[in-house]
Amino acid sequence: MPRRAHKKSRNGCLECKRRHIKCNENRPICTNCTVSERVCEYGINVFKVTRPGDSPNRSAASASLSPATNLTSGRSSLSPNPVTPQDAPVNMLHMELFYHLYTETFPELDRRKGTVHFLTIMPHLLKTPYVANELLAFSALHLSTKRPERREYYRTHAAQLQTHALAIFNETNLEVNQETCVPLFFFSAILGLHTLCDVLVYRENDFDQFVDKFVHCFRLHRGIRAICGKAWDMLHQSVLEPLLVDGQSLYQFDGRLGAGCEKLLNLVQAAKLGDTLTNIYKQAIERLQASTNALMAAGSLAGSSHGSTGWPILVSPEYIDLLPQRRPEALVILAHYAILLHSCRDSWMFGDGGQFLIESIRDFLGPDWTEWLEWPIKALDSPIEPLLQEFG
């Protein structure tokens, strides 16, 4: 017998939409939520997809950007059944997340005085649905660390909002131009931060799984480099120019290595690994020095994410490819990067992830690599600021 057709409810409550059941739209609580004793909320659809191709004022000088260029590695694993834009109405939770984003999440990203505040850029970001959803997802992740009694609730919504952001991004035929370069840059940057935080704070204790997820996170960060490469001049002509200039001034490397990076490079060169590997490791160590310089120049370790978030963007793909192979020298360099993470352990984004990374690499490599891991091990038992001064 053929199934009886019925008109789909477009105005049902959020819980019925989530459960994919028909809602009778009773307010304030529908019948389904009354029977199942669930939270019943209604919303309005405002985060809709807008396609750049629909605009008659499309830039002829734009560079094409395929989603596969930078962010696809982070999409398919998030959700096999992404929600559609019309199924993501705004509700009171989203208002809570926006308020938290505005008052706490963004201000905590960089507390240094005299820098361009992220909040000044907010109006430019909220115009783009995929960015707005990822910002709310990042805020939900932040709340999951601040309110442990509701951790899973906020983590679930963080994952759902991020999935929705990626679904919109996938459906949008994007080009890098003066209009899209700012939201594209911030989307990849916040997505990278979100993934890094999720890997570090909500990690599993299996070291192999942790490293694999960390590698995935590194590759996702490469999306920022891809966008910068295509849109560097346009970004410098945008509202982001002061932020980019500030970042360039922090990540300075004049060719001089601090005591920690110098010893690490000497060990790599003495190991006679061949020119190719030695040059890959040398570049990673130099980028680590630049990130250490940025962290120290930023001032308060707990007040800035600079340095600790910059290195994954700066390292080469060739170095990243060595981590899944468990190359011991690559893991040692990663342990030295973990010193920067450990120095920012009071930040909600990192927690004790740096300590876990150092201890896991130490245990994985064993006593034969003790000399190589002198600085990371020392960081676990010494006051961090004096050690960083000596290290860098």
DOFI-720443 format. One line per 8 residues: their letters; for each residue x, y, z of C-alpha. Coordinates in Angstrom, 1 decimal, always signed. Last residue first. Layout:
BEGIN
A> X:Y:Z  ...
***
This chain:
BEGIN
GFEQLLPE> +64.3:+31.2:+23.3  +65.0:+28.3:+25.7  +66.5:+30.6:+28.4  +63.6:+33.0:+28.4  +61.3:+30.0:+28.0  +62.8:+28.4:+31.1  +62.4:+31.7:+33.1  +58.7:+31.8:+32.1
IPSDLAKI> +58.0:+28.1:+32.7  +59.0:+27.5:+36.3  +60.7:+24.1:+36.0  +59.5:+20.5:+36.3  +57.6:+19.9:+33.1  +59.8:+22.3:+31.0  +62.9:+20.2:+31.9  +61.3:+17.3:+30.1
PWELWETW> +60.7:+19.4:+27.0  +64.3:+20.8:+27.2  +66.2:+17.5:+27.6  +64.2:+15.6:+25.0  +67.1:+15.0:+22.6  +69.3:+13.9:+25.5  +66.6:+11.5:+26.7  +66.2:+9.9:+23.3
DPGLFDRI> +67.7:+6.4:+24.2  +65.5:+6.4:+27.3  +62.2:+5.6:+25.5  +60.7:+7.0:+22.3  +57.1:+6.4:+23.2  +57.4:+7.3:+26.9  +59.1:+10.7:+26.1  +56.6:+11.3:+23.3
SEILFQGG> +53.7:+10.7:+25.6  +55.1:+12.8:+28.4  +55.7:+15.8:+26.1  +52.3:+15.5:+24.5  +50.4:+15.1:+27.8  +52.2:+18.1:+29.2  +51.3:+20.2:+26.2  +47.7:+19.1:+26.3
DGFMWSDR> +47.3:+20.1:+30.0  +44.8:+22.9:+29.1  +45.2:+24.1:+25.6  +42.3:+26.2:+24.5  +41.1:+27.1:+28.0  +44.4:+28.9:+28.6  +46.1:+28.2:+31.9  +48.3:+25.6:+30.0
CSHLLIAY> +49.9:+28.4:+27.9  +53.5:+27.5:+28.8  +52.6:+23.8:+28.1  +51.6:+24.7:+24.6  +54.9:+26.4:+24.0  +56.8:+23.5:+25.5  +54.7:+21.2:+23.2  +56.6:+22.7:+20.3
HALIVLAE> +59.7:+21.0:+21.7  +57.8:+17.7:+21.9  +56.9:+18.2:+18.2  +60.6:+18.6:+17.4  +61.2:+15.3:+19.2  +58.4:+13.7:+17.3  +60.0:+14.7:+14.0  +63.4:+13.3:+15.1
PRRQPLLD> +61.7:+10.0:+16.1  +60.0:+9.5:+12.7  +56.6:+8.2:+13.7  +55.6:+7.7:+10.1  +52.4:+9.7:+10.8  +54.7:+12.5:+11.9  +56.9:+12.6:+8.8  +54.1:+14.0:+6.5
IYEPSVLI> +53.8:+17.1:+8.8  +57.5:+17.9:+8.1  +56.9:+17.7:+4.3  +53.8:+19.8:+4.6  +56.0:+22.6:+5.9  +55.6:+24.3:+9.3  +54.2:+27.8:+9.6  +50.5:+27.1:+10.2
PWGTSGHS> +51.1:+24.6:+13.0  +53.7:+27.0:+14.5  +51.3:+29.9:+14.9  +48.9:+28.5:+17.5  +51.4:+28.3:+20.4  +53.2:+31.3:+19.1  +50.4:+33.7:+19.6  +47.5:+32.4:+21.8
SGALSGAA> +47.8:+35.4:+24.1  +46.9:+36.3:+27.7  +48.1:+33.1:+29.5  +51.7:+33.7:+28.5  +51.6:+37.4:+29.3  +53.8:+39.3:+26.9  +53.2:+38.9:+23.2  +56.9:+39.2:+22.5
MLANTSAQ> +57.6:+36.0:+24.3  +55.0:+34.1:+22.3  +56.1:+35.6:+19.0  +59.7:+34.8:+19.7  +58.8:+31.2:+20.5  +56.9:+31.0:+17.2  +59.9:+32.3:+15.3  +62.1:+29.7:+17.1
LREIAQKY> +59.6:+27.0:+16.1  +59.7:+28.2:+12.5  +63.5:+27.8:+12.7  +63.1:+24.3:+14.1  +60.7:+23.3:+11.4  +63.0:+24.7:+8.7  +66.0:+22.8:+10.1  +63.9:+19.6:+10.3
INTLTDGL> +63.0:+19.8:+6.6  +66.6:+20.7:+5.7  +68.0:+17.8:+7.7  +65.5:+15.4:+6.0  +66.6:+16.4:+2.5  +70.3:+16.8:+3.2  +70.8:+13.4:+4.7  +70.1:+12.1:+8.2
KAAQVLNL> +73.7:+12.8:+9.5  +72.7:+12.6:+13.2  +75.1:+15.5:+13.9  +72.8:+17.8:+12.0  +69.7:+16.8:+14.0  +71.6:+17.1:+17.3  +72.9:+20.5:+16.4  +69.4:+21.7:+15.4
LKECGAGL> +68.0:+20.6:+18.8  +70.8:+22.3:+20.7  +70.2:+25.5:+18.8  +66.4:+25.3:+19.3  +66.8:+25.1:+23.1  +69.6:+27.6:+23.5  +67.9:+30.3:+21.3  +68.5:+30.4:+17.6
RGDFQYLS> +69.6:+33.4:+15.6  +68.6:+33.8:+12.0  +66.7:+37.0:+12.4  +63.3:+35.3:+12.9  +60.3:+37.6:+13.5  +56.8:+36.3:+14.1  +55.6:+39.2:+16.3  +56.0:+42.0:+13.7
QGDVLLPE> +54.2:+39.8:+11.1  +51.3:+39.2:+13.4  +50.8:+42.9:+14.1  +51.0:+43.7:+10.4  +48.4:+41.0:+9.8  +46.0:+42.4:+12.5  +46.4:+45.9:+11.2  +45.6:+44.8:+7.7
LVSQHLMD> +42.5:+42.7:+8.6  +40.0:+45.4:+7.7  +41.0:+44.8:+4.1  +43.7:+46.0:+1.7  +46.3:+43.7:+3.3  +43.9:+40.9:+2.9  +43.7:+41.7:-0.9  +47.5:+41.5:-1.2
WAKGCIAR> +47.7:+38.2:+0.6  +44.7:+36.6:-1.2  +45.9:+33.5:-2.9  +48.8:+32.7:-0.6  +46.9:+33.8:+2.4  +44.1:+31.4:+1.5  +46.4:+28.5:+1.1  +48.3:+29.4:+4.3
IGRHLRFC> +45.1:+29.4:+6.3  +44.1:+26.1:+4.8  +47.4:+24.6:+6.1  +45.8:+24.7:+9.5  +43.7:+21.7:+8.4  +46.8:+19.8:+7.7  +48.1:+20.5:+11.2  +44.8:+19.3:+12.7
HVFKDVFQ> +44.9:+16.1:+10.8  +48.4:+15.6:+12.0  +47.1:+16.1:+15.6  +44.4:+13.6:+15.0  +47.0:+11.0:+13.9  +49.2:+11.9:+16.9  +46.3:+11.4:+19.3  +45.3:+8.1:+17.8
DFDNERYV> +48.8:+6.8:+18.1  +49.1:+8.1:+21.7  +45.9:+6.4:+23.0  +44.9:+8.6:+25.9  +42.0:+10.2:+24.0  +42.0:+13.9:+23.6  +39.3:+16.4:+24.6  +41.6:+19.2:+25.6
LVDCLTHL> +44.3:+18.9:+23.0  +42.4:+17.6:+20.0  +39.4:+19.8:+20.6  +41.6:+22.8:+21.1  +43.5:+22.2:+17.8  +40.2:+21.6:+15.9  +38.6:+24.8:+17.2  +41.8:+26.8:+16.5
GLIASFFF> +41.9:+25.5:+12.9  +38.2:+26.2:+12.3  +38.8:+29.7:+13.7  +41.6:+30.3:+11.2  +39.9:+28.7:+8.3  +36.8:+30.7:+8.8  +38.7:+33.8:+9.5  +40.6:+33.7:+6.2
LPVCTEQN> +37.5:+32.8:+4.3  +35.5:+35.6:+6.0  +38.2:+38.2:+5.0  +38.9:+36.9:+1.5  +35.2:+36.9:+0.4  +34.6:+40.5:-0.6  +38.1:+41.4:-2.0  +38.1:+38.2:-4.0
VELNTENF> +38.8:+34.5:-3.4  +36.1:+32.5:-5.1  +33.6:+30.3:-3.4  +30.9:+28.1:-4.8  +28.9:+27.7:-1.6  +27.4:+24.3:-0.9  +30.5:+23.0:+0.8  +30.8:+26.1:+3.0
IALAHTQL> +27.1:+25.7:+4.0  +27.7:+22.1:+5.0  +31.0:+23.1:+6.8  +29.1:+25.6:+9.0  +26.4:+23.0:+9.7  +29.0:+20.5:+10.8  +30.6:+23.2:+13.0  +27.2:+24.0:+14.5
QAAHTRYY> +26.5:+20.3:+15.2  +29.9:+19.7:+16.7  +29.7:+22.7:+19.0  +26.2:+21.7:+20.0  +27.4:+18.3:+21.1  +30.3:+19.9:+23.0  +27.9:+22.2:+24.7  +25.7:+19.5:+26.0
ERREPRKT> +28.6:+17.2:+26.7  +30.3:+19.7:+29.0  +27.2:+20.7:+31.0  +28.6:+20.1:+34.5  +32.0:+21.0:+33.1  +31.0:+24.6:+32.5  +34.1:+26.5:+31.5  +35.5:+23.9:+29.1
SLHLASFA> +32.1:+23.2:+27.4  +31.6:+27.0:+27.2  +34.7:+27.4:+25.0  +33.4:+24.6:+22.7  +30.1:+26.4:+22.4  +31.9:+29.7:+21.5  +33.8:+27.8:+18.8  +30.6:+26.5:+17.4
LLENAVYP> +29.0:+29.9:+17.5  +32.0:+31.2:+15.5  +31.7:+28.3:+13.1  +28.0:+29.2:+12.5  +28.7:+32.8:+11.8  +31.6:+31.9:+9.5  +29.4:+29.6:+7.4  +26.6:+32.2:+7.3
TKLLHPMI> +28.7:+35.2:+6.2  +27.4:+38.6:+7.3  +28.5:+37.8:+10.8  +32.2:+38.1:+9.9  +32.3:+41.7:+8.8  +30.4:+42.8:+11.9  +32.9:+40.9:+14.1  +36.0:+42.7:+12.9
TLFHVTGK> +36.1:+45.3:+15.6  +35.4:+42.5:+18.1  +38.8:+40.9:+17.3  +40.5:+43.8:+18.9  +43.5:+45.3:+17.1  +46.4:+45.3:+19.4  +47.3:+48.1:+21.9  +47.0:+46.1:+25.0
RRDLEPFT> +47.5:+42.4:+24.8  +44.4:+40.3:+25.8  +44.4:+38.1:+22.7  +42.0:+35.1:+22.2  +40.4:+35.8:+25.6  +38.5:+38.9:+24.3  +37.0:+36.7:+21.5  +35.7:+34.0:+23.8
ETYLHYFL> +34.5:+36.1:+26.7  +32.1:+39.0:+26.0  +31.3:+38.6:+22.3  +31.5:+34.8:+22.0  +29.6:+34.5:+25.3  +26.8:+36.7:+23.9  +26.8:+34.8:+20.6  +26.6:+31.5:+22.4
EMHLMNVP> +23.7:+32.6:+24.6  +21.9:+33.9:+21.5  +22.5:+30.6:+19.8  +21.0:+28.8:+22.8  +18.0:+31.0:+22.6  +17.2:+29.9:+19.1  +18.4:+30.5:+15.5  +17.1:+28.1:+12.9
ADQPTVPN> +19.3:+25.4:+11.4  +17.1:+23.1:+9.3  +16.8:+25.6:+6.3  +20.6:+25.4:+5.9  +20.7:+21.6:+5.5  +22.0:+19.4:+8.2  +25.1:+17.3:+7.5  +24.6:+13.6:+7.3
PSLSSRGS> +28.1:+11.9:+7.3  +29.3:+14.2:+10.1  +32.6:+15.4:+11.1  +34.9:+13.0:+9.3  +33.8:+14.3:+5.9  +34.7:+17.9:+6.6  +38.2:+18.4:+8.0  +40.2:+17.1:+5.1
TLNTAPSL> +38.1:+19.1:+2.8  +39.4:+22.4:+4.2  +42.3:+23.7:+2.0  +42.2:+23.3:-1.7  +39.3:+20.8:-1.8  +36.9:+23.7:-1.2  +38.1:+25.0:-4.6  +39.3:+28.5:-4.7
SASAASRN> +39.3:+30.5:-7.9  +41.2:+33.8:-7.9  +39.2:+37.0:-8.4  +40.1:+39.6:-10.9  +36.7:+39.6:-12.6  +35.1:+40.4:-9.3  +31.4:+39.4:-9.1  +29.0:+42.3:-9.0
PSDGPRTV> +26.0:+40.5:-10.4  +25.7:+38.5:-7.2  +24.2:+35.1:-7.3  +27.7:+33.5:-7.9  +28.8:+34.7:-4.4  +26.2:+32.3:-3.0  +24.2:+33.2:+0.1  +23.3:+30.3:+2.3
KFVNIGYE> +20.9:+31.0:+5.2  +21.7:+31.7:+8.8  +18.3:+33.5:+9.5  +15.7:+30.8:+10.0  +13.6:+31.6:+13.0  +13.5:+29.5:+16.2  +11.3:+27.3:+18.3  +12.3:+25.5:+21.5
CVRESVTC> +10.9:+22.4:+23.3  +13.2:+20.8:+25.9  +12.2:+17.1:+26.1  +9.7:+15.4:+28.4  +8.9:+12.7:+25.8  +5.2:+13.3:+25.9  +5.4:+17.1:+26.2  +8.1:+17.2:+23.6
NTCIPRNE> +6.0:+15.3:+21.1  +2.9:+17.4:+21.9  +4.5:+20.7:+21.2  +5.5:+23.1:+24.0  +5.0:+26.9:+23.9  +3.3:+26.4:+21.6  +1.8:+23.6:+19.6  +3.6:+23.1:+16.3
NCKIHRRK> +2.2:+19.6:+15.6  +5.7:+18.4:+14.9  +6.5:+15.6:+12.4  +9.6:+13.6:+13.3  +13.2:+14.0:+12.1  +14.6:+13.8:+15.7  +16.5:+17.1:+15.2  +13.5:+18.7:+13.5
CELCGNRS> +11.3:+17.5:+16.4  +13.8:+19.1:+18.9  +14.0:+22.4:+17.0  +10.2:+22.9:+17.0  +8.2:+22.8:+13.9  +7.8:+25.6:+11.5  +8.6:+23.9:+8.2  +6.2:+21.0:+8.8
KKHARRPM> +6.3:+18.6:+5.8  +2.9:+18.2:+4.1  +1.8:+14.6:+4.1  +1.8:+11.8:+1.5  +0.3:+8.5:+2.4  +2.7:+5.6:+1.8  +1.6:+3.4:-1.0  +0.0:+0.0:+0.0
***
